[in-house]
């Protein structure tokens, strides 16, 4: 199997997986449109884009094999001239080995392609993407493994990383460096990735650090840095994002920074009783909203200091429980809290606070720090239990 790299000299590619060859053409009467098919050298090429002015320019197209060095493209279907003469060709997307980086003016790097593949990749190829792909593969779903990478060349990485933003992928997708998954892409296989801006994920998403600004998550999210007894790694949902979480968030991170998103299952942030790893720091920002119960475990055993919980805003209509060694390190700077009815008085002891009942003390900032607290409360117990518990 060949290693196939998606890359191009800067400014040439059309970010289309299905582009392989760029034809330099002349005397074109009718500019071909995307989807038109032409033959040359017994290979059928499908047009992905064309840039024609006064009959001359370039046509990008892809096929299962290579064309002649120059010659005639003969139309099979679609819109465009019946025949088109091309004087040269260049592979602008797919290469069978990596090229190198040339430093230009002001240290601007540009890619020098490797050996042209001369055709579109097939499922027999091992594909590495290090440019942006906005148009899905012509083979759908793509069933074998794909790497999305910052391509190392000449001993150092290129400054441009891959972005896989379209297509359906049933095989594994592994990302490295600052590679991004997103757009309209659908991932039915396991994914290893740090940066997600969109897409649909129906299997596992794994990383030691995960930064999300969009996407729908129907499978599992796994923090590979943490364990069942040790917190590690960051889980971040960025402000202004549109992510939908139809699965649990990982509970073994040591850092959480949560903003806007849709959370459809209960949240457990941090391990209940870790024995190693750093303490947990949880920050919840304005734009966050959920009706789900939230458990925040900043408790740290084995004599280490507890972590911190900072709530800068958000809307909470579920129950919030914070577990830690002491009540210090809880900073509530805003937000709206309207838990559902509860049947027990509040819990406020040395290592547990449940924001779900009658006795929410003002000293922890809910009324005094620009927040509102509007629970629906159903008290139970003896009169002595209820007496003095009070509302702030």
Backbone torsions as a table, in degrees:
resi	resn	phi	psi	omega
1	UNK	NA	135.7	179.1
2	UNK	-82.3	144.6	166.1
3	UNK	-82.1	126.7	-175.1
4	UNK	-120.3	124.3	-177.8
5	UNK	-108.1	130.6	171.9
6	UNK	-88.3	116.5	178.6
7	UNK	-167.9	169.2	-176.1
8	UNK	-163.5	161.4	169.8
9	UNK	-67.4	143.1	-172.5
10	UNK	-57.3	129.8	175.1
11	UNK	95.3	-8.2	-176.0
12	UNK	-94.1	-38.3	-169.9
13	UNK	-78.1	160.2	176.8
14	UNK	-109.4	21.5	176.7
15	UNK	56.3	33.4	-175.8
16	UNK	-116.3	118.4	178.8
17	UNK	-53.6	-32.9	-171.7
18	UNK	-87.6	6.2	174.5
19	UNK	-90.5	133.4	174.9
20	UNK	-123.4	-49.1	-172.0
21	UNK	-119.7	139.6	172.1
22	UNK	-108.3	118.3	-179.5
23	UNK	-95.4	133.1	171.9
24	UNK	-91.6	118.8	-167.4
25	UNK	-124.2	164.3	177.7
26	UNK	-149.4	163.2	177.3
27	UNK	56.4	40.4	179.3
28	UNK	-87.6	119.5	179.5
29	UNK	-82.0	-46.7	-179.9
30	UNK	-120.3	118.6	-178.7
31	UNK	-66.4	126.1	178.7
32	UNK	-68.8	146.8	179.2
33	UNK	-103.9	160.6	180.0
34	UNK	-55.6	132.6	-179.2
35	UNK	101.6	-18.2	176.0
36	UNK	-65.7	146.4	-179.2
37	UNK	-118.2	141.3	178.8
38	UNK	-135.5	154.3	177.2
39	UNK	-115.4	149.3	170.0
40	UNK	-161.5	138.1	178.5
41	UNK	58.2	35.9	-179.6
42	UNK	64.9	12.2	178.7
43	UNK	-109.1	137.0	176.2
44	UNK	-93.6	127.5	179.7
45	UNK	-111.9	136.0	176.4
46	UNK	-102.9	125.1	-178.0
47	UNK	-69.9	134.0	174.6
48	UNK	-107.6	-30.3	177.0
49	UNK	-165.0	161.3	178.4
50	UNK	-145.9	142.6	176.1
51	UNK	-129.0	98.3	-172.8
52	UNK	-124.2	131.1	173.9
53	UNK	-135.4	127.8	-178.9
54	UNK	52.7	36.9	175.0
55	UNK	85.9	-7.2	-177.6
56	UNK	-122.6	154.6	179.1
57	UNK	154.8	-142.7	-177.5
58	UNK	-133.5	152.8	174.9
59	UNK	-129.4	125.9	174.9
60	UNK	-96.5	133.3	-177.8
61	UNK	-154.1	160.9	179.7
62	UNK	-133.8	148.1	177.6
63	UNK	-153.6	178.3	-176.1
64	UNK	-81.6	-4.1	179.2
65	UNK	-151.1	-173.6	-176.5
66	UNK	-98.2	164.2	178.3
67	UNK	-100.3	176.8	170.4
68	UNK	-69.0	164.7	-179.7
69	UNK	-65.1	-30.9	175.2
70	UNK	-157.2	162.1	-178.8
71	UNK	153.7	-144.5	-173.9
72	UNK	-125.5	134.4	170.3
73	UNK	-94.5	126.8	-178.7
74	UNK	-110.5	125.3	-174.6
75	UNK	-69.7	138.5	173.3
76	UNK	-107.4	-42.0	-178.6
77	UNK	-156.8	164.2	175.9
78	UNK	90.7	-170.3	-177.1
79	UNK	-96.2	133.4	178.4
80	UNK	152.9	167.9	178.2
81	UNK	-59.8	150.4	-177.5
82	UNK	-64.0	-38.3	175.1
83	UNK	-134.9	145.8	179.3
84	UNK	-135.0	128.6	179.8
85	UNK	-90.1	130.2	175.3
86	UNK	-120.1	139.2	-176.3
87	UNK	-95.2	-20.2	179.1
88	UNK	-160.6	169.8	178.5
89	UNK	-140.3	157.2	175.8
90	UNK	-148.9	138.7	175.0
91	UNK	-81.3	122.6	-174.2
92	UNK	-111.5	-5.4	-177.9
93	UNK	-127.0	-51.1	-167.5
94	UNK	-109.1	127.8	-178.3
95	UNK	-131.8	146.3	-175.9
96	UNK	-86.8	-5.7	171.8
97	UNK	-154.6	159.7	-176.6
98	UNK	-75.9	154.9	174.7
99	UNK	-94.1	-135.3	-178.6
100	UNK	-144.4	175.3	178.9
101	UNK	-109.9	131.8	176.4
102	UNK	-110.0	129.3	179.0
103	UNK	-86.8	122.3	-179.3
104	UNK	-104.9	-154.4	-178.4
105	UNK	-60.5	137.2	178.8
106	UNK	58.5	30.1	176.4
107	UNK	62.0	28.7	174.9
108	UNK	-79.4	125.2	-177.9
109	UNK	-91.6	149.9	174.9
110	UNK	-139.2	148.8	-177.7
111	UNK	-82.2	134.2	169.3
112	UNK	-104.0	115.5	-174.9
113	UNK	-60.2	159.3	174.1
114	UNK	-90.0	-145.4	-179.9
115	UNK	-75.5	121.3	-178.7
116	UNK	-59.7	137.1	175.6
117	UNK	-75.5	-35.0	177.4
118	UNK	79.2	3.6	-179.7
119	UNK	-157.9	170.1	172.8
120	UNK	-74.2	151.0	176.1
121	UNK	-69.4	155.6	175.1
122	UNK	-118.8	176.2	179.9
123	UNK	-66.7	-13.2	176.1
124	UNK	-80.2	-10.9	-178.7
125	UNK	-90.8	151.0	170.1
126	UNK	-95.4	113.9	-168.3
127	UNK	-101.5	131.6	172.4
128	UNK	-122.2	125.5	-177.8
129	UNK	-104.7	125.3	173.9
130	UNK	-133.0	23.8	168.5
131	UNK	-132.7	-179.4	-179.5
132	UNK	-83.1	133.0	174.2
133	UNK	-117.2	114.2	179.4
134	UNK	-107.5	-8.6	-179.8
135	UNK	-120.8	131.7	-172.0
136	UNK	-66.5	154.6	175.7
137	UNK	-59.0	150.2	176.6
138	UNK	-69.7	-19.9	172.3
139	UNK	-95.0	115.4	-176.5
140	UNK	-139.7	123.7	3.0
141	UNK	-78.2	156.7	172.8
142	UNK	-83.6	120.1	-166.7
143	UNK	-102.3	-6.3	-179.3
144	UNK	-109.9	174.7	-172.5
145	UNK	-67.2	146.6	175.9
146	UNK	-132.2	137.9	170.8
147	UNK	-107.5	138.5	175.2
148	UNK	-119.2	119.1	-161.3
149	UNK	-141.0	163.8	160.1
150	UNK	-94.0	106.8	-167.8
151	UNK	-72.6	120.5	176.3
152	UNK	-77.3	126.3	177.3
153	UNK	-138.3	144.2	179.9
154	UNK	50.9	36.3	174.8
155	UNK	82.7	-1.5	178.9
156	UNK	-144.8	155.7	-175.8
157	UNK	-75.9	147.7	170.5
158	UNK	-68.6	151.4	-178.7
159	UNK	-76.3	-10.4	-178.3
160	UNK	-104.4	128.8	179.3
161	UNK	-108.0	164.5	-178.8
162	UNK	-75.3	148.6	173.5
163	UNK	-133.9	113.6	-178.6
164	UNK	-104.2	103.9	-167.2
165	UNK	-120.2	6.7	-179.2
166	UNK	-156.3	153.3	177.4
167	UNK	112.4	167.4	175.3
168	UNK	-116.4	126.8	-172.6
169	UNK	-125.5	113.3	179.4
170	UNK	-93.3	-17.8	176.3
171	UNK	-86.5	-179.0	178.1
172	UNK	-72.3	148.3	174.7
173	UNK	-126.3	120.4	-177.3
174	UNK	-118.0	125.0	-178.2
175	UNK	-109.3	148.9	175.4
176	UNK	-134.9	161.8	-179.9
177	UNK	60.9	-136.7	-178.5
178	UNK	-98.5	23.9	178.6
179	UNK	-58.3	149.4	-173.6
180	UNK	-126.7	139.2	168.1
181	UNK	-111.8	142.6	-179.1
182	UNK	174.2	-147.7	-179.4
183	UNK	62.2	-134.5	-179.5
184	UNK	-101.4	8.6	-176.1
185	UNK	-62.8	145.9	178.0
186	UNK	-118.8	127.2	-177.0
187	UNK	-117.0	107.2	178.6
188	UNK	-96.4	-10.6	176.5
189	UNK	-102.9	173.6	179.8
190	UNK	-65.8	141.2	-176.8
191	UNK	-124.4	136.6	170.1
192	UNK	-116.5	115.3	-170.9
193	UNK	-160.7	149.8	174.6
194	UNK	-101.7	-40.4	-171.9
195	UNK	-110.7	120.9	-179.6
196	UNK	-128.6	125.7	179.0
197	UNK	-113.2	-8.7	-178.9
198	UNK	176.4	-165.5	179.3
199	UNK	96.1	175.2	179.0
200	UNK	-122.1	129.9	-174.6
201	UNK	-120.8	109.8	-174.4
202	UNK	-103.9	0.5	177.5
203	UNK	-127.9	-148.4	-176.5
204	UNK	-85.2	142.2	171.9
205	UNK	-116.7	120.6	-172.0
206	UNK	-128.6	136.2	172.4
207	UNK	-170.4	161.4	172.9
208	UNK	-80.5	-23.8	173.0
209	UNK	-138.2	135.4	-177.8
210	UNK	-132.4	125.9	177.7
211	UNK	-120.2	122.2	-171.1
212	UNK	-127.2	133.0	173.0
213	UNK	-124.5	-0.6	178.9
214	UNK	-174.7	178.7	178.9
215	UNK	111.6	161.1	176.2
216	UNK	-119.0	128.0	-172.6
217	UNK	-116.0	107.1	-177.1
218	UNK	-108.3	-5.9	-178.5
219	UNK	-102.7	-118.1	176.9
220	UNK	-131.3	154.0	173.3
221	UNK	-118.3	122.5	-172.5
222	UNK	-119.3	126.0	172.7
223	UNK	-89.9	105.6	-176.2
224	UNK	-74.7	-13.0	-179.4
225	UNK	-81.6	-29.8	-179.1
226	UNK	-94.8	168.6	177.0
227	UNK	-129.6	-171.3	179.2
228	UNK	-72.4	-13.4	-179.8
229	UNK	-126.8	2.2	-175.1
230	UNK	-138.2	129.9	176.0
231	UNK	-85.6	141.8	175.7
232	UNK	-166.7	148.5	172.8
233	UNK	91.3	166.5	-177.0
234	UNK	-114.4	139.6	170.5
235	UNK	-124.3	117.4	-174.7
236	UNK	-128.3	131.2	171.2
237	UNK	-114.2	114.9	-168.7
238	UNK	-79.2	153.7	180.0
239	UNK	-61.8	142.1	178.6
240	UNK	80.4	2.2	-178.1
241	UNK	-78.1	169.9	-177.6
242	UNK	-126.7	26.9	-176.4
243	UNK	-66.4	144.7	176.1
244	UNK	-121.3	120.4	-177.4
245	UNK	-107.3	101.1	174.8
246	UNK	-96.4	25.8	179.4
247	UNK	-147.7	167.3	179.1
248	UNK	-71.4	148.9	170.7
249	UNK	-80.6	154.2	178.0
250	UNK	-63.8	140.6	-176.1
251	UNK	-102.0	6.0	-175.1
252	UNK	-117.2	27.7	173.2
253	UNK	-86.1	157.0	173.5
254	UNK	-103.2	-1.4	175.0
255	UNK	-141.0	130.7	175.6
256	UNK	-129.4	133.4	176.2
257	UNK	-136.2	99.3	-168.8
258	UNK	-111.5	130.7	174.9
259	UNK	-127.1	-146.2	-171.7
260	UNK	-63.0	146.3	-179.8
261	UNK	166.9	172.8	176.9
262	UNK	-111.5	121.1	-176.4
263	UNK	-116.0	113.5	-171.6
264	UNK	-106.2	-2.3	176.8
265	UNK	-129.7	158.4	179.9
266	UNK	-56.5	149.5	-178.3
267	UNK	-107.6	130.0	171.6
268	UNK	-123.1	114.3	-174.1
269	UNK	-111.3	109.0	-178.1
270	UNK	93.4	150.6	179.6
271	UNK	-74.5	147.5	-179.3
272	UNK	-67.1	-37.6	-176.7
273	UNK	-146.8	71.0	179.4
274	UNK	-71.2	149.4	176.6
275	UNK	-111.7	-5.2	177.0
276	UNK	-154.1	169.9	-177.9
277	UNK	90.0	163.2	-177.7
278	UNK	-70.6	161.8	175.9
279	UNK	-66.9	159.8	-174.1
280	UNK	-91.0	135.5	173.4
281	UNK	-117.2	119.8	-177.2
282	UNK	-116.5	127.2	174.9
283	UNK	-125.9	127.3	177.0
284	UNK	-118.4	127.4	-171.0
285	UNK	-109.8	167.6	175.3
286	UNK	-59.3	147.1	-174.3
287	UNK	98.7	-22.2	175.9
288	UNK	-71.0	141.1	178.1
289	UNK	-156.8	134.3	175.3
290	UNK	-159.4	148.4	171.4
291	UNK	-98.0	1.5	-178.1
292	UNK	-82.8	155.0	172.8
293	UNK	-68.8	143.3	179.7
294	UNK	-123.8	127.6	172.4
295	UNK	-114.7	122.3	-179.7
296	UNK	-111.4	113.2	-177.8
297	UNK	-105.5	93.4	174.5
298	UNK	-101.1	10.5	174.9
299	UNK	-63.8	136.8	177.8
300	UNK	-133.1	120.8	-176.5
301	UNK	-86.9	-173.0	176.5
302	UNK	61.1	32.0	171.6
303	UNK	81.6	-1.0	-179.2
304	UNK	-78.5	160.7	179.1
305	UNK	-69.1	152.6	176.8
306	UNK	-74.3	162.9	178.4
307	UNK	-84.6	-159.8	-177.5
308	UNK	-130.3	149.3	173.1
309	UNK	-125.0	119.8	179.7
310	UNK	-124.4	120.5	177.7
311	UNK	-113.8	107.3	-178.1
312	UNK	-91.5	-9.6	-179.4
313	UNK	167.6	-167.6	-179.6
314	UNK	114.0	168.8	179.2
315	UNK	-121.7	123.5	-174.6
316	UNK	-122.0	114.5	176.3
317	UNK	-116.3	9.0	170.9
318	UNK	-109.7	-175.5	-179.0
319	UNK	-87.1	140.2	179.1
320	UNK	-116.4	125.6	176.6
321	UNK	-123.3	129.4	176.7
322	UNK	-115.9	124.6	177.5
323	UNK	-113.6	123.3	177.9
324	UNK	-158.5	174.0	-176.4
325	UNK	-69.4	-33.4	178.7
326	UNK	-147.4	172.5	-178.3
327	UNK	-84.5	-8.2	174.4
328	UNK	-69.9	154.0	-177.5
329	UNK	88.3	7.1	175.3
330	UNK	-105.1	115.4	-177.2
331	UNK	-121.3	112.1	-180.0
332	UNK	-111.8	110.6	-173.9
333	UNK	-109.4	5.6	179.8
334	UNK	163.1	-172.9	-180.0
335	UNK	112.8	164.8	177.9
336	UNK	-122.0	130.0	-172.2
337	UNK	-124.9	115.1	179.5
338	UNK	-138.0	70.7	-179.7
339	UNK	-66.7	161.3	175.7
340	UNK	-72.8	176.0	-179.1
341	UNK	-60.7	144.8	177.2
342	UNK	-128.7	165.1	-174.0
343	UNK	-119.8	7.6	178.1
344	UNK	-132.5	151.3	174.4
345	UNK	-61.4	168.4	-175.6
346	UNK	-70.9	157.6	174.5
347	UNK	-108.8	122.0	175.3
348	UNK	-144.8	93.4	-178.8
349	UNK	-124.8	-165.5	-175.4
350	UNK	-68.5	-20.0	-176.3
351	UNK	-135.8	15.2	-177.2
352	UNK	-152.5	136.4	172.4
353	UNK	-137.4	124.8	178.1
354	UNK	-114.5	115.8	-179.2
355	UNK	-86.5	74.7	-174.2
356	UNK	-151.3	18.7	-173.6
357	UNK	-155.4	-157.1	-165.6
358	UNK	-74.6	-37.1	-168.8
359	UNK	-103.7	80.5	175.4
360	UNK	-102.2	108.7	-171.3
361	UNK	-73.6	143.1	-179.7
362	UNK	-67.9	-22.7	-175.6
363	UNK	-67.4	-13.7	177.2
364	UNK	-95.2	6.8	163.1
365	UNK	94.8	5.4	-174.5
366	UNK	-69.3	-39.0	178.3
367	UNK	-91.9	-34.0	-172.8
368	UNK	-83.0	-9.4	-173.7
369	UNK	-121.1	46.1	171.8
370	UNK	68.9	14.0	177.0
371	UNK	-101.9	168.9	173.9
372	UNK	-126.0	142.0	-179.4
373	UNK	-129.0	112.3	-174.0
374	UNK	-130.9	63.5	-178.5
375	UNK	-75.6	152.6	166.1
376	UNK	-94.8	119.7	-166.7
377	UNK	-119.6	131.9	170.8
378	UNK	-122.3	109.4	-176.9
379	UNK	-83.9	150.6	174.5
380	UNK	-143.7	165.0	-179.1
381	UNK	111.8	-175.3	-179.5
382	UNK	-78.7	168.1	179.3
383	UNK	-62.3	-33.6	178.1
384	UNK	-67.2	-34.2	177.2
385	UNK	-63.6	-40.8	-173.7
386	UNK	-81.9	-34.6	-176.1
387	UNK	-59.5	126.1	175.2
388	UNK	85.6	-9.1	179.8
389	UNK	-68.8	-43.8	164.3
390	UNK	61.9	155.7	172.1
391	UNK	-100.6	150.3	177.0
392	UNK	-69.3	NA	NA
